[in-house]
Amino acid sequence: MSPKKRLLTKEDGPPVTVLNAAGTSDVVLVCDHAGRQIPAALGTLGLSERELGSHIAWDIGARGVAESLADRLDAPLILQHFSRLVIDCNRLPSASDSITTVAEWGPVSGNEHLEAAEIAARHAEIFVPYHDALAALLDKRKADGRRPVLLAIHSFTPSLRGIDRPWHVGVMHGPAPGLATAVVEFLRRDPRLDVGVNQPFALDDEVDYTLPHHGAARGIPHLGIEIRQDLVADEAGQKSWAGRLASLLRQLEPSLSRDG
């Protein structure tokens, strides 16, 4: 790919989707791994349809939860519909897995031996517009005198490399756990739920990008919600979890913007 050749075409659609930008809620939702689309110019990245439909390509169920939650809260939502296999929008561009060459089941041949111009195109046409859209939304809310609460929606596999993950939901937070503590306490009111705190993933400033860059750096409350994929694989599960999270956030709303 020459430096002047673009990656995306009109047929690929826009690099970012912003829903309900004028929503009345202080909660701003983001879904870094909402979709599994591959730009036409990249073919299948050397992967099968089964692989491209699996968790290695996207967070199964996360988009459905995020969209339903946005509707219930009247909250804005930023969606990335290109697969994280193209470029992971929740990784530092310098990270080794920003454009991964190895997925859980083997190599991603379409990501091997990329030229600098090819890497730059993915960054400029997918990563940058996505984060610019989120930054613009947060800047607008600050200019309007509002203090947003940034909530990232993800999902995780029931097991990884043969090791079971018992949690139904995980809450990821950074050094200031105020908001996360309240969310965990609320979720644990349901004795049926196994709630992980920074499990199965912890928020890591050296690896993650979205919450550290847009939340911590701005000094606004932020956290990540990880839901086990078998619980949100269908529409019923997605709506059920969106309802649970909406109820939680409404009850916490009076104190949300005060917590870091």
Secondary structure as GFF3:
##gff-version 3
##sequence-region A 1 260
A	DSSP	three_ten_helix	10	12	.	.	.	ID=ss1
A	DSSP	beta_strand	17	19	.	.	.	ID=ss2
A	DSSP	beta_strand	27	31	.	.	.	ID=ss3
A	DSSP	three_ten_helix	40	42	.	.	.	ID=ss4
A	DSSP	alpha_helix	49	52	.	.	.	ID=ss5
A	DSSP	alpha_helix	62	73	.	.	.	ID=ss6
A	DSSP	beta_strand	77	79	.	.	.	ID=ss7
A	DSSP	beta_strand	102	103	.	.	.	ID=ss8
A	DSSP	beta_strand	106	107	.	.	.	ID=ss9
A	DSSP	three_ten_helix	109	111	.	.	.	ID=ss10
A	DSSP	alpha_helix	116	122	.	.	.	ID=ss11
A	DSSP	pi_helix	123	127	.	.	.	ID=ss12
A	DSSP	alpha_helix	128	143	.	.	.	ID=ss13
A	DSSP	beta_strand	149	156	.	.	.	ID=ss14
A	DSSP	beta_strand	159	160	.	.	.	ID=ss15
A	DSSP	beta_strand	163	164	.	.	.	ID=ss16
A	DSSP	beta_strand	169	172	.	.	.	ID=ss17
A	DSSP	alpha_helix	178	187	.	.	.	ID=ss18
A	DSSP	beta_strand	195	197	.	.	.	ID=ss19
A	DSSP	alpha_helix	210	210	.	.	.	ID=ss20
A	DSSP	pi_helix	211	216	.	.	.	ID=ss21
A	DSSP	beta_strand	222	228	.	.	.	ID=ss22
A	DSSP	three_ten_helix	229	231	.	.	.	ID=ss23
A	DSSP	alpha_helix	235	256	.	.	.	ID=ss24
###
